[in-house]
Amino acid sequence: MSVFLVVGVLLGVFFLLMFLGLPVALAFIAANLSVLFLHSGTRFFSLIAVGMFNSLNSFVLIAVPLFIIMGEVMVRCRFVDLITDVSESIFGKLRAQDAILTVGTGTVLAALSGAPIATGATLGSTMVPRMIDNGYAKWFAAGAALGGASLATLIPPSSLAIILATLAEVSPTRVLIGGIVPGLICSFLFIVFILISSRIWPHLAPAVPEGKNKSSKREIVVRILRAAPLLLIVFLVVGVIFLGIATATEAAALGALGTILLGFAYKRMSWRILKDTLVATVKMTSMLFLILSASSIFGRVLTLTGAGGTIVNAIVSAPVPPIVVILIMIGSILLLGCVMDAIAMMMITVPLYVPAVIALGFDPLWFCVLVLITTGVAGLTPPVGMVLYALKGATDKVDMKDVYLGGAPYFTIEILVILLLMAFPALGLWLPNLI
């Protein structure tokens, strides 16, 4: 089979079945098996079944449900209240303080949960109504929450980072750590945008009334001490990895256990909440693992049909500079992310692009960090940006027009960070290289 026929049949069947309402994983399995059947009949079907099983037989993937548990507990135990109190003490005297507080809270939630959709829903239900009631423009309030939520894709713990590392066959520990610096850069630029835009257009965010949010030193210390145990979670996930004490999977186990114990310590955890958390985790993990096992077929189909080698050779021999090839890859990932969810987009592009990236002489870890940022951007783009709908579903204070408009500046900032990382790869590599 020619490479054009392989790609045409695969994508045609995949998008047709998705359009008809079949789940992503089943549509992808059917599309790959269709190509394989046309190429060699049913001869390799048993090999594909074994490959799907083996793709999940990985110690690394245990981290995925553990990170999901962390995110579920953070949301269900309302730890965002503790983070908000501390952030308010820090940013309380700045203009647009609620918007800055939202981004700051989103950054901390990202480091505690790694779940962009849950973070978007949490910020949408807590911070967006607060900002609008205080006189913020609706799109400005929605945008701050979207920006904060998008950081959960980058800053560990991130389930997407683990899945991406598995697909790319790169160290998950290094991918997790690689997202920290770009994530913090995005957070900083978000706050800079809020400060500058609220200064230029004062109607977007009201000035802080004199005496409002003025806390005594004692109150500030009490708030910080009350929230300080949450830093233990950050250390249990990021700190132990960076210090070489534990692998990503072991750190995920420590983080999940620590989060549950903190829930009981704060008296916000109950056996009912724990049960609901575990049930939600099983449902989410089952869906993710089915998609991941389906993606393992893609690489085997590309190998068996010879299409993978042909595509890689075509990419490597393209008459353009290698960095332009990378730019085209990232652009295609972003476009696909606009019409399908993040994992579906990854399972189509990553197995295809990573061999070409290596052949071009680039570090696959650097490319994975670029993909993570692009995935965060895709979460802010219609029509499939799940963070957009999570935010809208969490509050009736804004409509979809406000949500779309609010996400645009943060979308632009993250695109700039992608270009910055392409120009200076060390931004995503120097921290993982210290491990």
C-alpha positions as CSV (number, residue, x, y, z in Angstrom):
1,M,0.0,0.0,0.0
2,S,1.2,3.5,-0.8
3,V,1.7,5.9,2.1
4,F,-1.1,8.1,0.7
5,L,-3.6,5.2,0.8
6,V,-2.5,4.2,4.3
7,V,-3.0,7.8,5.7
8,G,-6.1,8.4,3.6
9,V,-7.9,5.3,4.7
10,L,-6.8,5.6,8.4
11,L,-7.8,9.3,8.8
12,G,-10.9,8.9,6.6
13,V,-12.3,6.0,8.7
14,F,-11.2,7.6,11.9
15,F,-13.0,10.9,11.4
16,L,-16.0,9.3,9.8
17,L,-16.5,7.0,12.9
18,M,-15.9,10.0,15.3
19,F,-18.5,12.0,13.3
20,L,-21.0,9.1,13.7
21,G,-20.4,9.3,17.5
22,L,-18.1,6.3,18.1
23,P,-15.7,6.9,21.1
24,V,-12.3,8.1,20.1
25,A,-10.5,4.9,21.1
26,L,-12.8,2.5,19.3
27,A,-12.8,4.8,16.2
28,F,-9.0,4.7,16.2
29,I,-8.8,0.9,16.6
30,A,-11.3,0.4,13.8
31,A,-9.4,2.8,11.5
32,N,-6.0,1.1,12.1
33,L,-7.5,-2.4,11.7
34,S,-9.1,-1.3,8.4
35,V,-5.7,-0.3,7.1
36,L,-4.0,-3.5,8.3
37,F,-6.8,-5.6,6.8
38,L,-6.4,-4.0,3.4
39,H,-2.6,-4.5,3.6
40,S,-2.3,-8.0,4.9
41,G,-5.7,-9.4,5.8
42,T,-6.1,-10.8,9.3
43,R,-2.6,-12.2,9.5
44,F,-1.3,-9.6,12.1
45,F,-4.5,-9.2,14.2
46,S,-3.2,-11.4,17.0
47,L,0.0,-9.4,17.1
48,I,-2.0,-6.2,17.4
49,A,-4.0,-7.7,20.3
50,V,-0.8,-8.7,22.2
51,G,0.7,-5.2,21.4
52,M,-2.3,-3.5,22.9
53,F,-2.0,-5.5,26.1
54,N,1.8,-4.9,26.3
55,S,1.4,-1.2,25.8
56,L,-0.3,-1.0,29.2
57,N,2.1,-3.4,30.9
58,S,4.2,-0.5,32.2
59,F,5.3,0.6,35.7
60,V,5.3,4.2,34.5
61,L,1.6,4.3,33.6
62,I,0.7,3.6,37.3
63,A,1.4,7.3,37.8
64,V,-1.7,8.2,35.7
65,P,-4.5,7.1,38.1
66,L,-2.4,8.4,41.0
67,F,-2.2,11.9,39.5
68,I,-5.9,11.7,38.8
69,I,-6.6,10.8,42.5
70,M,-4.6,13.9,43.5
71,G,-6.6,16.2,41.3
72,E,-10.0,14.7,42.4
73,V,-9.1,15.1,46.1
74,M,-7.9,18.7,45.6
75,V,-11.2,19.6,44.0
76,R,-13.6,17.6,46.2
77,C,-11.8,18.8,49.4
78,R,-12.0,22.4,48.3
79,F,-8.3,23.1,48.9
80,V,-8.6,26.0,46.6
81,D,-10.0,28.0,49.5
82,L,-6.7,27.8,51.3
83,I,-4.7,28.8,48.2
84,T,-7.0,31.7,47.6
85,D,-6.5,33.1,51.1
86,V,-2.8,33.1,50.7
87,S,-2.8,34.5,47.2
88,E,-5.2,37.3,48.4
89,S,-2.7,38.3,51.1
90,I,0.1,38.5,48.5
91,F,-1.8,40.3,45.6
92,G,-4.5,42.0,47.6
93,K,-3.1,45.6,47.1
94,L,-2.6,45.4,43.3
95,R,-5.0,46.7,40.7
96,A,-6.8,43.7,39.0
97,Q,-5.9,41.8,42.2
98,D,-8.7,39.3,41.7
99,A,-7.5,38.4,38.1
100,I,-3.9,38.1,39.3
101,L,-5.2,36.0,42.3
102,T,-7.0,33.7,39.8
103,V,-3.8,33.1,37.8
104,G,-1.8,32.6,41.0
105,T,-4.3,30.2,42.3
106,G,-4.4,28.4,39.0
107,T,-0.6,28.1,39.1
108,V,-0.7,26.5,42.5
109,L,-3.6,24.2,41.6
110,A,-1.7,23.1,38.6
111,A,1.2,22.1,40.9
112,L,-1.2,20.2,43.1
113,S,-3.6,18.5,40.7
114,G,-2.3,18.6,37.1
115,A,-5.9,18.6,35.8
116,P,-6.7,21.5,33.4
117,I,-10.4,20.7,33.1
118,A,-10.9,20.3,36.9
119,T,-8.8,23.5,37.5
120,G,-11.0,25.4,34.9
121,A,-14.2,24.2,36.6
122,T,-12.9,25.1,40.0
123,L,-11.7,28.6,39.0
124,G,-14.9,29.1,37.0
125,S,-17.1,28.3,40.0
126,T,-15.1,30.3,42.6
127,M,-13.1,33.1,41.0
128,V,-15.1,34.1,38.0
129,P,-18.3,35.0,39.9
130,R,-16.3,36.9,42.4
131,M,-14.5,39.0,39.7
132,I,-17.8,39.8,37.9
133,D,-19.5,40.8,41.1
134,N,-16.6,43.1,41.8
135,G,-17.0,44.9,38.5
136,Y,-14.6,43.1,36.2
137,A,-15.4,42.8,32.5
138,K,-16.9,39.4,31.9
139,W,-14.4,38.3,29.2
140,F,-11.5,39.6,31.3
141,A,-12.6,37.5,34.3
142,A,-13.1,34.4,32.1
143,G,-9.7,34.9,30.5
144,A,-7.9,34.9,33.8
145,A,-9.5,31.7,34.8
146,L,-8.7,30.1,31.5
147,G,-5.1,31.2,31.6
148,G,-4.7,29.7,35.1
149,A,-6.3,26.4,34.1
150,S,-4.2,26.0,31.0
151,L,-1.1,25.8,33.2
152,A,-2.1,22.4,34.6
153,T,-1.0,20.8,31.3
154,L,2.5,22.0,31.9
155,I,3.3,22.1,35.6
156,P,3.6,18.7,37.2
157,P,1.8,16.5,38.2
158,S,0.4,16.2,34.7
159,S,-1.2,13.0,33.5
160,L,-0.9,14.2,29.9
161,A,2.9,14.5,30.4
162,I,3.1,10.8,31.5
163,I,1.0,9.7,28.5
164,L,3.0,11.9,26.1
165,A,6.3,10.4,27.5
166,T,4.9,6.9,27.0
167,L,4.0,7.6,23.4
168,A,7.3,9.3,22.6
169,E,9.4,6.7,24.5
170,V,11.0,9.5,26.6
171,S,11.7,9.5,30.3
172,P,8.4,10.6,32.0
173,T,10.4,12.1,34.9
174,R,12.3,14.4,32.5
175,V,9.1,15.4,30.6
176,L,7.4,16.3,33.9
177,I,10.3,18.4,35.1
178,G,10.7,19.9,31.6
179,G,7.3,21.6,31.8
180,I,8.1,23.6,35.0
181,V,10.1,26.5,33.6
182,P,7.8,27.1,30.6
183,G,4.8,26.9,32.9
184,L,6.2,29.5,35.3
185,I,7.1,31.7,32.3
186,C,3.5,31.5,31.1
187,S,2.2,32.3,34.5
188,F,4.5,35.3,34.8
189,L,3.5,36.6,31.4
190,F,-0.2,36.1,32.2
191,I,0.2,38.4,35.2
192,V,2.1,41.0,33.2
193,F,-0.7,41.0,30.7
194,I,-3.3,41.5,33.4
195,L,-1.3,44.4,35.0
196,I,-0.7,46.2,31.7
197,S,-4.1,45.8,30.2
198,S,-5.9,46.8,33.4
199,R,-3.6,49.9,33.5
200,I,-4.3,50.9,29.9
201,W,-8.1,50.0,30.0
202,P,-9.2,50.7,33.6
203,H,-12.8,49.6,32.9
204,L,-11.6,46.0,32.6
205,A,-10.7,45.8,36.3
206,P,-11.7,48.1,39.1
207,A,-9.2,49.8,41.4
208,V,-8.9,48.3,44.9
209,P,-10.9,50.4,47.4
210,E,-8.8,51.9,50.2
211,G,-8.6,49.5,53.1
212,K,-10.2,46.6,51.3
213,N,-8.4,43.2,51.7
214,K,-6.0,44.9,54.2
215,S,-4.8,42.1,56.4
216,S,-2.8,42.3,59.5
217,K,0.6,40.6,59.7
218,R,-0.9,38.1,62.1
219,E,-3.7,37.3,59.7
220,I,-1.2,36.8,56.8
221,V,1.0,34.5,58.9
222,V,-2.1,32.5,60.0
223,R,-3.2,32.1,56.4
224,I,0.2,31.0,55.2
225,L,0.6,28.5,58.1
226,R,-2.8,27.1,57.4
227,A,-2.0,26.5,53.7
228,A,1.7,25.5,54.3
229,P,1.0,21.7,54.5
230,L,0.0,21.9,50.8
231,L,3.6,22.6,50.0
232,L,4.3,19.1,51.2
233,I,2.3,17.8,48.2
234,V,4.5,19.8,45.8
235,F,7.6,18.4,47.5
236,L,6.3,14.9,47.4
237,V,5.7,15.1,43.6
238,V,8.3,17.5,42.2
239,G,10.9,17.7,45.0
240,V,11.5,14.0,45.4
241,I,11.9,13.6,41.6
242,F,14.3,16.5,41.3
243,L,16.4,15.2,44.3
244,G,16.6,11.8,42.8
245,I,14.8,10.2,45.7
246,A,11.9,8.7,43.7
247,T,10.8,8.0,40.1
248,A,7.8,9.7,38.6
249,T,5.5,6.8,39.5
250,E,6.8,6.6,43.1
251,A,6.4,10.3,43.5
252,A,2.8,10.0,42.2
253,A,2.1,7.4,44.9
254,L,3.5,9.7,47.6
255,G,1.5,12.6,46.2
256,A,-1.8,10.7,46.1
257,L,-1.3,9.3,49.6
258,G,-0.2,12.7,51.0
259,T,-3.2,14.4,49.4
260,I,-5.7,12.0,50.9
261,L,-4.0,12.2,54.4
262,L,-4.1,16.0,54.2
263,G,-7.8,15.8,53.3
264,F,-8.4,14.0,56.6
265,A,-6.1,16.3,58.5
266,Y,-8.0,19.3,57.3
267,K,-11.3,17.5,58.2
268,R,-12.5,17.9,54.6
269,M,-12.2,14.3,53.6
270,S,-14.9,11.7,54.3
271,W,-15.2,8.1,53.3
272,R,-18.0,9.1,50.9
273,I,-15.7,11.6,49.2
274,L,-12.9,9.0,49.1
275,K,-15.2,6.5,47.5
276,D,-16.4,9.0,44.9
277,T,-12.8,9.9,44.2
278,L,-11.8,6.3,43.5
279,V,-14.9,5.7,41.3
280,A,-14.1,8.8,39.3
281,T,-10.5,7.7,39.0
282,V,-11.4,4.3,37.7
283,K,-13.7,5.8,35.1
284,M,-11.2,8.3,33.9
285,T,-8.2,5.8,33.9
286,S,-10.2,3.2,32.0
287,M,-11.0,5.8,29.3
288,L,-7.4,7.0,29.1
289,F,-5.8,3.5,29.0
290,L,-8.2,2.4,26.3
291,I,-7.2,5.4,24.2
292,L,-3.5,4.7,25.0
293,S,-3.7,1.0,24.0
294,A,-5.5,2.1,20.8
295,S,-2.6,4.4,20.0
296,S,-0.1,1.5,20.3
297,I,-1.7,0.0,17.2
298,F,-0.9,3.1,15.1
299,G,2.9,2.7,15.4
300,R,2.7,-1.0,14.5
301,V,0.5,-0.3,11.5
302,L,3.0,2.3,10.3
303,T,5.8,-0.2,10.7
304,L,4.0,-3.2,9.1
305,T,2.9,-1.1,6.1
306,G,6.2,0.7,5.7
307,A,4.3,4.1,5.8
308,G,6.2,5.2,8.9
309,G,9.7,5.0,7.3
310,T,8.4,6.7,4.1
311,I,6.9,9.6,6.0
312,V,10.0,10.1,8.2
313,N,12.3,10.1,5.1
314,A,10.0,12.6,3.4
315,I,10.1,14.9,6.4
316,V,13.9,14.7,6.8
317,S,14.5,15.3,3.2
318,A,12.1,18.3,3.0
319,P,13.9,21.3,1.2
320,V,13.4,23.6,4.2
321,P,15.4,24.3,7.4
322,P,14.8,21.7,10.1
323,I,13.4,24.3,12.5
324,V,10.7,25.2,9.9
325,V,9.8,21.5,9.9
326,I,9.4,21.6,13.6
327,L,7.2,24.7,13.3
328,I,5.0,22.9,10.7
329,M,4.7,19.9,13.1
330,I,3.7,22.1,16.0
331,G,1.2,24.0,13.8
332,S,-0.4,20.7,12.6
333,I,-0.7,19.6,16.3
334,L,-2.4,22.8,17.2
335,L,-4.8,22.5,14.3
336,L,-5.7,18.9,15.2
337,G,-6.1,20.0,18.8
338,C,-8.8,22.4,17.7
339,V,-11.0,19.5,16.4
340,M,-10.2,16.6,18.8
341,D,-9.2,16.1,22.4
342,A,-5.6,16.2,23.5
343,I,-4.9,12.5,23.8
344,A,-6.5,11.7,20.5
345,M,-4.3,14.4,18.9
346,M,-1.2,13.0,20.6
347,M,-1.8,9.4,19.6
348,I,-2.0,10.4,15.9
349,T,0.9,12.8,15.8
350,V,3.5,11.8,18.4
351,P,4.4,8.3,17.1
352,L,4.7,9.8,13.6
353,Y,6.7,12.9,14.5
354,V,9.1,11.8,17.2
355,P,11.2,9.5,14.9
356,A,11.5,12.4,12.4
357,V,12.4,14.8,15.2
358,I,15.3,12.5,16.2
359,A,16.3,12.1,12.6
360,L,16.5,15.8,12.2
361,G,18.9,16.0,15.2
362,F,16.6,17.5,17.8
363,D,16.2,16.4,21.4
364,P,12.8,14.5,21.7
365,L,12.5,15.8,25.2
366,W,12.5,19.4,23.9
367,F,9.8,18.4,21.3
368,C,7.7,16.8,24.1
369,V,7.7,20.1,26.0
370,L,6.7,22.0,22.9
371,V,3.8,19.5,22.5
372,L,2.7,20.0,26.1
373,I,2.5,23.8,25.6
374,T,0.7,23.3,22.3
375,T,-1.8,21.0,24.1
376,G,-2.5,23.7,26.6
377,V,-3.1,26.1,23.8
378,A,-5.4,23.7,22.1
379,G,-7.5,23.5,25.3
380,L,-8.3,27.2,24.8
381,T,-9.4,26.9,21.2
382,P,-12.9,26.1,19.9
383,P,-14.7,24.0,19.0
384,V,-13.2,21.2,21.1
385,G,-11.4,23.2,23.8
386,M,-12.6,21.2,26.9
387,V,-11.3,23.8,29.3
388,L,-13.6,26.4,27.7
389,Y,-16.7,24.3,28.3
390,A,-15.6,23.2,31.8
391,L,-15.4,26.9,32.7
392,K,-18.7,27.8,31.1
393,G,-20.4,24.8,32.7
394,A,-19.2,25.9,36.2
395,T,-20.8,29.4,36.1
396,D,-23.7,31.1,34.5
397,K,-22.1,34.6,34.9
398,V,-20.5,34.4,31.4
399,D,-21.6,33.2,28.0
400,M,-19.6,31.4,25.4
401,K,-18.7,34.6,23.6
402,D,-17.1,36.0,26.7
403,V,-15.2,32.7,27.2
404,Y,-13.9,32.6,23.6
405,L,-12.9,36.3,23.8
406,G,-11.2,35.8,27.2
407,G,-9.1,32.9,26.1
408,A,-7.6,34.8,23.0
409,P,-4.9,36.8,24.9
410,Y,-3.7,33.7,26.8
411,F,-3.7,31.7,23.6
412,T,-1.5,34.3,22.0
413,I,0.9,34.4,25.0
414,E,1.3,30.7,25.0
415,I,2.1,30.8,21.2
416,L,4.8,33.3,22.0
417,V,6.2,31.0,24.7
418,I,6.3,28.2,22.1
419,L,8.3,30.4,19.8
420,L,10.6,31.5,22.7
421,L,11.2,27.8,23.6
422,M,12.0,27.1,19.9
423,A,14.5,29.9,19.9
424,F,16.0,29.0,23.3
425,P,15.6,25.2,23.8
426,A,17.5,25.4,27.1
427,L,14.4,26.9,28.7
428,G,12.8,23.4,28.6
429,L,16.0,21.3,28.9
430,W,18.2,22.8,31.6
431,L,16.1,21.8,34.6
432,P,15.6,18.1,33.4
433,N,19.3,18.0,32.7
434,L,20.1,18.7,36.3
435,I,18.4,15.4,37.4
